[in-house]
């Protein structure tokens, strides 16, 4: 059953980060944070947070005199040759960092050609991934991933998906009424994580947040064993706040 969750602040500072990167890229010999602030129009406190994230993700580097220049990750993603492999590797490193910071298995999922697809994930013995006991493509109604993706479709797109995939009862908590599910999807705020308790699999709780880039529909998700359900809300909020590097990689 989806839990009610209080709205959070807009979580994805991707546009601001792109403005910073564009400013840095214009100054091939380096640019100070004061100059970046003046040219981008981004406030000092906000800029400090963005630059910290961009340095951590290797999108910018700082020279010995304190100026900022473009980093290795930006150069690789900005190159047409090998970009797909570079993007996959960058996303995987980001997912592994997220896995360790939130203490949960994390996933990237996309909605491609009318189907749910988990494209990458990062897990560990301490943060086990979900056992896919029913194909994720046919169980969107029962997963936080699926419902996060469906919320990003229009009403016709949601109805089309549900018409193609029967809403099977996977646990006692699974929603099997298309009317109820569509109502829940309609009322789900875009900036609020979808939180679920044991709808897909007994013993697992999960959360998902949208990472829509352009016309592509995607989401970032995490899963926890049910004995860690008390950590779900906090982990979901952290996932929401930490989604910017994933969105940025997809946007570059």
N, C-alpha and C positions, 0 to 999 in steps of 0.2 A: 504494500500500500504506500502510495506517495505521501511523504510527510509534509506538513505545512512548514514553510521556511520564510523567515523575514527577508525582505529585499535587502540587497547589499548595494554599495555604490557601484557605478559603472566600472567593470573590472579590467577592461582591456585597453591600455594606453597605447595602442598600436600606431594611431595616427601621429601622436606626439613623438614617438620613437622614430618613425619614418622621417619626420621633419628634422630631427636631430641628425640622423644618418645622412640626409641630403645636405645638410649644412656642413658636416664634417667632410663629405665627399667633394664638396666644392673647393675646399682648402687643402690641396694636395700636400702642402708643406706643414700642415698642422694648424689647429685653431684652438683658442682658449675657451674655457667654459663661459667666460664673460662675453666673448664674441658670439658663442653659440646662443646664449640667452638673448642677446640683442637681435640677432638675425632670425631666430625661430619664434621669438615672442613668448617663450616658455619661462615661467617664473623660476627663481633660483632653487627653491626647495624641491620643486617638481623635477627640475633638470638634474639635480644631484641624484635623485632616486633613479631617473632614467639612465644616466651615465653609469651608475653603479651596475645596473642590470646589463647594459650594453657591453661593458667591460667584462663582466662575468661570462657573457655569452660569446665573447671574442668578436663582436661586431665592431668595436672600436678598441684602440690601444692608446696608452698614454706614454708620451716620450719623456726623456729625462728632464726636460724643461717644463713638463706639465701640460703640454699641448696634446690635443687629441687628433689621431689619424685613423683611417679605416683599418679594421682588423682582418685577420685571416678568414674568419667565417663569412664576413660580408663579401670578401673577394671571391671565395669559392661559390657562394650562392648567386653572386652577380654574374658569374661566367656561364655562358650558354653551354659550353662543353662540360659534360659531367655534372650538370646541375642536379639532375634527379637523384643521382647517387649521393651527392653532397648534402642535399636536403634530407634524404633518409638518414644519413649518418648524424646530421645535426639534430634532427628530431629525436633520434634514439638517445643521444647524449643528454638532451633536455629531459626526456622521459625518465632516464635513470636518475638524474638529479631530483626530479619531482618525486619519484618513488622513495628516495631516501629522505627527502624533506617532509613528506606527508606520512611516511611509514605505511604505505599501501601499494599494491599493484596498480599501475596506471596504464591507460589505453588511449589511443587515438582511433576514432571511428569516423568513417565517411559514408554518405548516402550516395551511391553510385548506380546509375541506371535502374533506379527503383528498388535497390536492395541495400540492406545494412552490411557494412564491411568493416571489421576491425583490422586496420592496416598495420598498426604497430603497437607493441606493448613493452613494458618493463616490469619484471617481477623478480622475486628472490625467495630463498627458503623462508625468510622472515616475513615476506610479503607475497604470499602465493596468489597466482591468478585464478580467475573463475574457471571451474571445470565446465567446458562447453558441452553439457550433456544433451542439450537441444540446440540445433543450429541457430546461431544468432539471427540469421536472415529470416527465419520464420517465427521468431519470438520477440519482435520489437515491442509488442504490447506489454511484455513482462519484464523488460530491462530498462534501467535508467538510460543506458546508451540509446536504445531504440526510441524511447519516448522523447529524449532530448533532440534526436534527429527529426522525429515526426513533428515536434513543436515548430520546427523551422520551415516546414512545408505549409502551403496554403490548405484550406479546408478540402478542396478537391483532391489534392495530393495525398492527404491523410486518408480520405475515404478510399482512394484507389489502392493504397497500400493494404489497408485492412480487408478490402474485397479480395485481394490476391493471397492473403495469409490468414487462415482461420485462427481465431483467438483461443488457443487451447489452454486449459487450466493446468498449469505446471506445478503450482503449490496451492495451499488453501487461501493464500493472499492474492493470487493472480486475478486481475480484472479481466472478465470475459465478455462484458457488455460493451459493444462498440459505442453505444450512446453515452455511457458513463465515461469511457476512455476519451472520446472526442471532447466531452465537456471538460475533463481534467486538462487535456492538451490545450484547449482554447483559453483556459484561465491561468496557465503557467506563465509567469513573467519571464521575459527573455533573459534578464540579468540574474535570475535566481537559480541555484543548482537544483536539479531534480534529484530528490533523495528517495530511495526505495529500501524496503525491508523484506527480504526473502520472497519476492514475487517470482523470480526466475529459478532460484535454487534455495532450498532449505539450508540454513547455515551461512548465508552470504548476504551482506548489505552493500549497497553501492550508491554512487552519486555521479552525476554528469553535468557538464557545463558546455554551452555552445561555443564553437570556434569557427564561425562562418567567415570565410575569406572570399570576397567577391560573390560570385553566384554559387560557389561550392558550399555544400552543407556538411558540417562536421561537428564533432564534439570531443571533449577531453573527459575521461572518466576515471574513477578509482573503485576498487572493491576491497572489502574487509571481511574477515571472518566475523560471524555474528557476536562472538564474545567481545569484539572490539567495537560494537555498535555505538557505545557511548562516545567514541572518537569521531563518528561520522560527520556530524555537523561542522565541527572545527576543521576536519580534514577537507570537507567540501568547500568551505570558505577559503582555505589556503589554496586549494586547487584553482578556485575562481580567480584569486589574486595573482596566481602564478601562471596564468594562461597566456600572458602577453608574449613571452618568448616563442611559444608555439605559433601563435597568430602572426608574429613578426616574421618567422621563418617562412610561413606560407605566403606572406604578402610581398616579400622581397623578390 
